Amino acid sequence: MHPIDGLEVPAEQLNPLWVRGGFPDSFLVASDRASQRWRQDFIRTYLERDIPLLGPRISSRNAAPLPLKHLYIISLCC
């Protein structure tokens, strides 16, 4: 599945595409709130399941928060 491109949506959908991102499951949901929830779940899954596959095992209870998650949270505030 490829991301939705700005050339694939009508001009009035460019702002929602910018806010929700190009993942179809995030862009096509009924509300901005549902889109945000989808993106948060995506990031959580990525950080908890996919990233650990790339390196040493660290207990999630003992691990410090990942900087990537902090950058994502900060980006939501702006």
Biopython code that builds the backbone (N, CA, C, O; Angstrom):
import numpy as np
from Bio.PDB.StructureBuilder import StructureBuilder

atoms = [
    (1, "MET", "N", (0.844, -1.166, 0.000)),
    (1, "MET", "CA", (0.000, 0.000, 0.000)),
    (1, "MET", "C", (0.898, 1.240, 0.000)),
    (1, "MET", "O", (1.811, 1.351, 0.818)),
    (2, "HIS", "N", (0.637, 2.153, -0.904)),
    (2, "HIS", "CA", (1.427, 3.374, -0.969)),
    (2, "HIS", "C", (0.653, 4.528, -0.336)),
    (2, "HIS", "O", (-0.571, 4.463, -0.227)),
    (3, "PRO", "N", (1.355, 5.587, 0.083)),
    (3, "PRO", "CA", (0.668, 6.720, 0.702)),
    (3, "PRO", "C", (-0.155, 7.496, -0.324)),
    (3, "PRO", "O", (0.099, 7.434, -1.527)),
    (4, "ILE", "N", (-1.136, 8.219, 0.177)),
    (4, "ILE", "CA", (-1.941, 9.082, -0.681)),
    (4, "ILE", "C", (-1.112, 10.322, -0.987)),
    (4, "ILE", "O", (-0.523, 10.923, -0.089)),
    (5, "ASP", "N", (-1.071, 10.689, -2.235)),
    (5, "ASP", "CA", (-0.283, 11.820, -2.717)),
    (5, "ASP", "C", (-1.195, 13.034, -2.885)),
    (5, "ASP", "O", (-2.388, 12.883, -3.149)),
    (6, "GLY", "N", (-0.645, 14.219, -2.735)),
    (6, "GLY", "CA", (-1.415, 15.441, -2.914)),
    (6, "GLY", "C", (-2.025, 15.576, -4.294)),
    (6, "GLY", "O", (-3.027, 16.272, -4.464)),
    (7, "LEU", "N", (-1.437, 14.922, -5.282)),
    (7, "LEU", "CA", (-1.979, 14.968, -6.639)),
    (7, "LEU", "C", (-3.183, 14.048, -6.814)),
    (7, "LEU", "O", (-3.872, 14.115, -7.832)),
    (8, "GLU", "N", (-3.440, 13.194, -5.832)),
    (8, "GLU", "CA", (-4.544, 12.230, -5.915)),
    (8, "GLU", "C", (-5.833, 12.730, -5.272)),
    (8, "GLU", "O", (-6.871, 12.079, -5.389)),
    (9, "VAL", "N", (-5.783, 13.867, -4.600)),
    (9, "VAL", "CA", (-6.970, 14.360, -3.899)),
    (9, "VAL", "C", (-7.389, 15.705, -4.477)),
    (9, "VAL", "O", (-6.557, 16.434, -5.015)),
    (10, "PRO", "N", (-8.681, 16.040, -4.369)),
    (10, "PRO", "CA", (-9.131, 17.360, -4.807)),
    (10, "PRO", "C", (-8.489, 18.458, -3.952)),
    (10, "PRO", "O", (-8.059, 18.204, -2.827)),
    (11, "ALA", "N", (-8.428, 19.660, -4.488)),
    (11, "ALA", "CA", (-7.776, 20.785, -3.800)),
    (11, "ALA", "C", (-8.331, 21.004, -2.399)),
    (11, "ALA", "O", (-7.577, 21.348, -1.488)),
    (12, "GLU", "N", (-9.638, 20.811, -2.206)),
    (12, "GLU", "CA", (-10.234, 21.048, -0.880)),
    (12, "GLU", "C", (-9.836, 19.986, 0.140)),
    (12, "GLU", "O", (-10.092, 20.154, 1.333)),
    (13, "GLN", "N", (-9.220, 18.906, -0.305)),
    (13, "GLN", "CA", (-8.770, 17.849, 0.606)),
    (13, "GLN", "C", (-7.282, 17.942, 0.944)),
    (13, "GLN", "O", (-6.769, 17.102, 1.684)),
    (14, "LEU", "N", (-6.581, 18.952, 0.414)),
    (14, "LEU", "CA", (-5.143, 19.066, 0.679)),
    (14, "LEU", "C", (-4.849, 19.357, 2.146)),
    (14, "LEU", "O", (-3.913, 18.790, 2.710)),
    (15, "ASN", "N", (-5.637, 20.235, 2.777)),
    (15, "ASN", "CA", (-5.394, 20.529, 4.192)),
    (15, "ASN", "C", (-5.619, 19.293, 5.066)),
    (15, "ASN", "O", (-4.768, 18.984, 5.901)),
    (16, "PRO", "N", (-6.744, 18.571, 4.904)),
    (16, "PRO", "CA", (-6.892, 17.333, 5.684)),
    (16, "PRO", "C", (-5.779, 16.321, 5.404)),
    (16, "PRO", "O", (-5.352, 15.611, 6.313)),
    (17, "LEU", "N", (-5.309, 16.248, 4.168)),
    (17, "LEU", "CA", (-4.206, 15.340, 3.853)),
    (17, "LEU", "C", (-2.954, 15.757, 4.613)),
    (17, "LEU", "O", (-2.227, 14.910, 5.131)),
    (18, "TRP", "N", (-2.704, 17.054, 4.679)),
    (18, "TRP", "CA", (-1.536, 17.562, 5.401)),
    (18, "TRP", "C", (-1.651, 17.252, 6.894)),
    (18, "TRP", "O", (-0.672, 16.844, 7.520)),
    (19, "VAL", "N", (-2.834, 17.442, 7.461)),
    (19, "VAL", "CA", (-3.045, 17.232, 8.896)),
    (19, "VAL", "C", (-3.033, 15.744, 9.247)),
    (19, "VAL", "O", (-2.402, 15.345, 10.226)),
    (20, "ARG", "N", (-3.717, 14.931, 8.467)),
    (20, "ARG", "CA", (-3.885, 13.510, 8.787)),
    (20, "ARG", "C", (-2.759, 12.629, 8.262)),
    (20, "ARG", "O", (-2.568, 11.514, 8.747)),
    (21, "GLY", "N", (-2.027, 13.108, 7.296)),
    (21, "GLY", "CA", (-0.953, 12.311, 6.709)),
    (21, "GLY", "C", (-1.453, 11.464, 5.552)),
    (21, "GLY", "O", (-2.653, 11.389, 5.284)),
    (22, "GLY", "N", (-0.518, 10.837, 4.879)),
    (22, "GLY", "CA", (-0.843, 10.114, 3.663)),
    (22, "GLY", "C", (-1.202, 8.651, 3.823)),
    (22, "GLY", "O", (-1.520, 7.990, 2.835)),
    (23, "PHE", "N", (-1.161, 8.121, 5.051)),
    (23, "PHE", "CA", (-1.593, 6.738, 5.229)),
    (23, "PHE", "C", (-3.096, 6.664, 4.964)),
    (23, "PHE", "O", (-3.859, 7.401, 5.588)),
    (24, "PRO", "N", (-3.539, 5.795, 4.059)),
    (24, "PRO", "CA", (-4.973, 5.726, 3.754)),
    (24, "PRO", "C", (-5.851, 5.514, 4.988)),
    (24, "PRO", "O", (-6.906, 6.139, 5.103)),
    (25, "ASP", "N", (-5.437, 4.647, 5.909)),
    (25, "ASP", "CA", (-6.253, 4.394, 7.104)),
    (25, "ASP", "C", (-6.376, 5.630, 7.985)),
    (25, "ASP", "O", (-7.376, 5.777, 8.687)),
    (26, "SER", "N", (-5.407, 6.505, 7.971)),
    (26, "SER", "CA", (-5.462, 7.735, 8.751)),
    (26, "SER", "C", (-6.242, 8.818, 8.011)),
    (26, "SER", "O", (-7.025, 9.547, 8.619)),
    (27, "PHE", "N", (-6.032, 8.921, 6.721)),
    (27, "PHE", "CA", (-6.664, 9.979, 5.927)),
    (27, "PHE", "C", (-8.155, 9.745, 5.707)),
    (27, "PHE", "O", (-8.931, 10.701, 5.725)),
    (28, "LEU", "N", (-8.565, 8.520, 5.504)),
    (28, "LEU", "CA", (-9.935, 8.228, 5.085)),
    (28, "LEU", "C", (-10.934, 8.038, 6.222)),
    (28, "LEU", "O", (-12.117, 7.823, 5.957)),
    (29, "VAL", "N", (-10.495, 8.112, 7.488)),
    (29, "VAL", "CA", (-11.444, 7.963, 8.599)),
    (29, "VAL", "C", (-12.385, 9.160, 8.663)),
    (29, "VAL", "O", (-12.139, 10.183, 8.024)),
    (30, "ALA", "N", (-13.462, 9.031, 9.434)),
    (30, "ALA", "CA", (-14.529, 10.027, 9.450)),
    (30, "ALA", "C", (-14.169, 11.337, 10.146)),
    (30, "ALA", "O", (-14.765, 12.370, 9.842)),
    (31, "SER", "N", (-13.206, 11.322, 11.075)),
    (31, "SER", "CA", (-12.935, 12.544, 11.840)),
    (31, "SER", "C", (-11.444, 12.707, 12.116)),
    (31, "SER", "O", (-10.671, 11.752, 12.045)),
    (32, "ASP", "N", (-11.061, 13.951, 12.433)),
    (32, "ASP", "CA", (-9.668, 14.217, 12.805)),
    (32, "ASP", "C", (-9.293, 13.453, 14.070)),
    (32, "ASP", "O", (-8.161, 12.989, 14.206)),
    (33, "ARG", "N", (-10.234, 13.323, 14.989)),
    (33, "ARG", "CA", (-9.972, 12.596, 16.237)),
    (33, "ARG", "C", (-9.661, 11.126, 15.949)),
    (33, "ARG", "O", (-8.723, 10.566, 16.518)),
    (34, "ALA", "N", (-10.438, 10.509, 15.077)),
    (34, "ALA", "CA", (-10.191, 9.107, 14.712)),
    (34, "ALA", "C", (-8.850, 8.975, 13.998)),
    (34, "ALA", "O", (-8.136, 7.991, 14.189)),
    (35, "SER", "N", (-8.509, 9.964, 13.178)),
    (35, "SER", "CA", (-7.216, 9.953, 12.491)),
    (35, "SER", "C", (-6.075, 10.055, 13.496)),
    (35, "SER", "O", (-5.082, 9.335, 13.385)),
    (36, "GLN", "N", (-6.211, 10.935, 14.464)),
    (36, "GLN", "CA", (-5.171, 11.073, 15.479)),
    (36, "GLN", "C", (-5.015, 9.782, 16.281)),
    (36, "GLN", "O", (-3.897, 9.365, 16.585)),
    (37, "ARG", "N", (-6.121, 9.163, 16.614)),
    (37, "ARG", "CA", (-6.077, 7.896, 17.351)),
    (37, "ARG", "C", (-5.367, 6.825, 16.511)),
    (37, "ARG", "O", (-4.564, 6.058, 17.042)),
    (38, "TRP", "N", (-5.658, 6.769, 15.212)),
    (38, "TRP", "CA", (-5.002, 5.793, 14.333)),
    (38, "TRP", "C", (-3.494, 6.041, 14.304)),
    (38, "TRP", "O", (-2.706, 5.100, 14.400)),
    (39, "ARG", "N", (-3.090, 7.321, 14.171)),
    (39, "ARG", "CA", (-1.658, 7.645, 14.118)),
    (39, "ARG", "C", (-0.964, 7.324, 15.430)),
    (39, "ARG", "O", (0.167, 6.836, 15.429)),
    (40, "GLN", "N", (-1.626, 7.592, 16.550)),
    (40, "GLN", "CA", (-1.032, 7.253, 17.845)),
    (40, "GLN", "C", (-0.852, 5.744, 17.977)),
    (40, "GLN", "O", (0.184, 5.282, 18.456)),
    (41, "ASP", "N", (-1.845, 4.982, 17.558)),
    (41, "ASP", "CA", (-1.733, 3.519, 17.601)),
    (41, "ASP", "C", (-0.625, 3.026, 16.679)),
    (41, "ASP", "O", (0.107, 2.098, 17.024)),
    (42, "PHE", "N", (-0.503, 3.642, 15.517)),
    (42, "PHE", "CA", (0.553, 3.263, 14.575)),
    (42, "PHE", "C", (1.934, 3.497, 15.186)),
    (42, "PHE", "O", (2.802, 2.625, 15.132)),
    (43, "ILE", "N", (2.129, 4.685, 15.769)),
    (43, "ILE", "CA", (3.422, 5.009, 16.391)),
    (43, "ILE", "C", (3.691, 4.076, 17.564)),
    (43, "ILE", "O", (4.810, 3.586, 17.716)),
    (44, "ARG", "N", (2.687, 3.822, 18.392)),
    (44, "ARG", "CA", (2.860, 2.929, 19.541)),
    (44, "ARG", "C", (3.276, 1.536, 19.073)),
    (44, "ARG", "O", (4.199, 0.940, 19.630)),
    (45, "THR", "N", (2.602, 1.025, 18.061)),
    (45, "THR", "CA", (2.951, -0.297, 17.525)),
    (45, "THR", "C", (4.361, -0.297, 16.975)),
    (45, "THR", "O", (5.119, -1.241, 17.200)),
    (46, "TYR", "N", (4.717, 0.746, 16.263)),
    (46, "TYR", "CA", (6.064, 0.854, 15.689)),
    (46, "TYR", "C", (7.122, 0.851, 16.790)),
    (46, "TYR", "O", (8.129, 0.149, 16.695)),
    (47, "LEU", "N", (6.882, 1.642, 17.831)),
    (47, "LEU", "CA", (7.869, 1.750, 18.908)),
    (47, "LEU", "C", (7.940, 0.489, 19.761)),
    (47, "LEU", "O", (9.024, 0.089, 20.188)),
    (48, "GLU", "N", (6.803, -0.135, 20.010)),
    (48, "GLU", "CA", (6.780, -1.289, 20.915)),
    (48, "GLU", "C", (7.073, -2.614, 20.219)),
    (48, "GLU", "O", (7.617, -3.526, 20.841)),
    (49, "ARG", "N", (6.723, -2.736, 18.945)),
    (49, "ARG", "CA", (6.891, -4.016, 18.262)),
    (49, "ARG", "C", (8.029, -4.001, 17.242)),
    (49, "ARG", "O", (8.872, -4.899, 17.245)),
    (50, "ASP", "N", (8.061, -3.001, 16.378)),
    (50, "ASP", "CA", (9.001, -3.019, 15.259)),
    (50, "ASP", "C", (10.412, -2.593, 15.645)),
    (50, "ASP", "O", (11.373, -3.265, 15.268)),
    (51, "ILE", "N", (10.563, -1.506, 16.379)),
    (51, "ILE", "CA", (11.895, -1.025, 16.769)),
    (51, "ILE", "C", (12.656, -2.073, 17.570)),
    (51, "ILE", "O", (13.837, -2.282, 17.296)),
    (52, "PRO", "N", (12.048, -2.741, 18.541)),
    (52, "PRO", "CA", (12.805, -3.753, 19.292)),
    (52, "PRO", "C", (13.368, -4.877, 18.413)),
    (52, "PRO", "O", (14.354, -5.512, 18.789)),
    (53, "LEU", "N", (12.770, -5.126, 17.272)),
    (53, "LEU", "CA", (13.289, -6.157, 16.375)),
    (53, "LEU", "C", (14.643, -5.775, 15.783)),
    (53, "LEU", "O", (15.373, -6.636, 15.291)),
    (54, "LEU", "N", (14.978, -4.492, 15.827)),
    (54, "LEU", "CA", (16.217, -4.003, 15.225)),
    (54, "LEU", "C", (17.411, -4.006, 16.168)),
    (54, "LEU", "O", (18.546, -3.838, 15.722)),
    (55, "GLY", "N", (17.179, -4.190, 17.454)),
    (55, "GLY", "CA", (18.292, -4.089, 18.392)),
    (55, "GLY", "C", (18.137, -4.997, 19.586)),
    (55, "GLY", "O", (17.309, -5.908, 19.584)),
    (56, "PRO", "N", (18.946, -4.745, 20.620)),
    (56, "PRO", "CA", (18.910, -5.585, 21.822)),
    (56, "PRO", "C", (17.567, -5.474, 22.535)),
    (56, "PRO", "O", (16.868, -4.464, 22.447)),
    (57, "ARG", "N", (17.240, -6.526, 23.229)),
    (57, "ARG", "CA", (15.982, -6.569, 23.981)),
    (57, "ARG", "C", (16.113, -5.766, 25.271)),
    (57, "ARG", "O", (17.065, -5.939, 26.032)),
    (58, "ILE", "N", (15.147, -4.889, 25.502)),
    (58, "ILE", "CA", (15.093, -4.101, 26.727)),
    (58, "ILE", "C", (13.672, -4.217, 27.259)),
    (58, "ILE", "O", (12.712, -4.030, 26.512)),
    (59, "SER", "N", (13.535, -4.518, 28.517)),
    (59, "SER", "CA", (12.215, -4.599, 29.120)),
    (59, "SER", "C", (11.529, -3.246, 29.007)),
    (59, "SER", "O", (12.119, -2.221, 29.348)),
    (60, "SER", "N", (10.292, -3.232, 28.532)),
    (60, "SER", "CA", (9.575, -1.968, 28.384)),
    (60, "SER", "C", (9.311, -1.307, 29.729)),
    (60, "SER", "O", (9.127, -0.091, 29.791)),
    (61, "ARG", "N", (9.289, -2.089, 30.809)),
    (61, "ARG", "CA", (9.082, -1.501, 32.140)),
    (61, "ARG", "C", (10.327, -0.769, 32.626)),
    (61, "ARG", "O", (10.222, 0.186, 33.396)),
    (62, "ASN", "N", (11.504, -1.207, 32.182)),
    (62, "ASN", "CA", (12.752, -0.610, 32.649)),
    (62, "ASN", "C", (13.361, 0.379, 31.666)),
    (62, "ASN", "O", (14.318, 1.077, 32.001)),
    (63, "ALA", "N", (12.823, 0.444, 30.475)),
    (63, "ALA", "CA", (13.419, 1.288, 29.438)),
    (63, "ALA", "C", (13.016, 2.743, 29.628)),
    (63, "ALA", "O", (11.904, 3.045, 30.063)),
    (64, "ALA", "N", (13.932, 3.630, 29.298)),
    (64, "ALA", "CA", (13.614, 5.057, 29.279)),
    (64, "ALA", "C", (12.748, 5.324, 28.050)),
    (64, "ALA", "O", (12.850, 4.599, 27.060)),
    (65, "PRO", "N", (11.900, 6.349, 28.095)),
    (65, "PRO", "CA", (11.085, 6.673, 26.920)),
    (65, "PRO", "C", (11.978, 6.941, 25.709)),
    (65, "PRO", "O", (13.056, 7.522, 25.832)),
    (66, "LEU", "N", (11.520, 6.519, 24.567)),
    (66, "LEU", "CA", (12.304, 6.705, 23.351)),
    (66, "LEU", "C", (12.213, 8.143, 22.856)),
    (66, "LEU", "O", (11.125, 8.716, 22.826)),
    (67, "PRO", "N", (13.346, 8.735, 22.466)),
    (67, "PRO", "CA", (13.318, 10.101, 21.934)),
    (67, "PRO", "C", (12.392, 10.240, 20.732)),
    (67, "PRO", "O", (11.772, 11.290, 20.566)),
    (68, "LEU", "N", (12.279, 9.219, 19.889)),
    (68, "LEU", "CA", (11.404, 9.274, 18.729)),
    (68, "LEU", "C", (9.969, 9.541, 19.150)),
    (68, "LEU", "O", (9.265, 10.320, 18.506)),
    (69, "LYS", "N", (9.533, 8.904, 20.222)),
    (69, "LYS", "CA", (8.170, 9.122, 20.707)),
    (69, "LYS", "C", (8.008, 10.564, 21.182)),
    (69, "LYS", "O", (6.966, 11.176, 20.952)),
    (70, "HIS", "N", (9.012, 11.102, 21.831)),
    (70, "HIS", "CA", (8.940, 12.486, 22.302)),
    (70, "HIS", "C", (8.836, 13.447, 21.128)),
    (70, "HIS", "O", (8.052, 14.395, 21.172)),
    (71, "LEU", "N", (9.620, 13.215, 20.076)),
    (71, "LEU", "CA", (9.545, 14.076, 18.899)),
    (71, "LEU", "C", (8.165, 14.010, 18.263)),
    (71, "LEU", "O", (7.641, 15.028, 17.809)),
    (72, "TYR", "N", (7.577, 12.830, 18.225)),
    (72, "TYR", "CA", (6.240, 12.684, 17.664)),
    (72, "TYR", "C", (5.229, 13.477, 18.489)),
    (72, "TYR", "O", (4.391, 14.181, 17.927)),
    (73, "ILE", "N", (5.300, 13.370, 19.805)),
    (73, "ILE", "CA", (4.366, 14.081, 20.681)),
    (73, "ILE", "C", (4.528, 15.588, 20.521)),
    (73, "ILE", "O", (3.537, 16.315, 20.458)),
    (74, "ILE", "N", (5.764, 16.059, 20.456)),
    (74, "ILE", "CA", (6.013, 17.488, 20.263)),
    (74, "ILE", "C", (5.433, 17.953, 18.940)),
    (74, "ILE", "O", (4.873, 19.047, 18.864)),
    (75, "SER", "N", (5.557, 17.144, 17.895)),
    (75, "SER", "CA", (5.045, 17.541, 16.581)),
    (75, "SER", "C", (3.526, 17.679, 16.592)),
    (75, "SER", "O", (2.981, 18.448, 15.800)),
    (76, "LEU", "N", (2.829, 16.958, 17.464)),
    (76, "LEU", "CA", (1.377, 17.067, 17.542)),
    (76, "LEU", "C", (0.946, 18.380, 18.184)),
    (76, "LEU", "O", (-0.169, 18.847, 17.952)),
    (77, "CYS", "N", (1.814, 18.971, 18.981)),
    (77, "CYS", "CA", (1.475, 20.202, 19.696)),
    (77, "CYS", "C", (1.556, 21.438, 18.808)),
    (77, "CYS", "O", (0.938, 22.456, 19.117)),
    (78, "CYS", "N", (2.278, 21.370, 17.751)),
    (78, "CYS", "CA", (2.516, 22.556, 16.902)),
    (78, "CYS", "C", (1.561, 22.635, 15.743)),
    (78, "CYS", "O", (1.635, 23.569, 14.946)),
]
sb = StructureBuilder()
sb.init_structure("model")
sb.init_model(0)
sb.init_chain("A")
sb.init_seg("    ")
for serial, (resi, resn, name, xyz) in enumerate(atoms, 1):
    if name == "N":
        sb.init_residue(resn, " ", resi, " ")
    sb.init_atom(name, np.array(xyz, "f"), 0.0, 1.0, " ", f" {name:<3s}", serial, name[0])
structure = sb.get_structure()
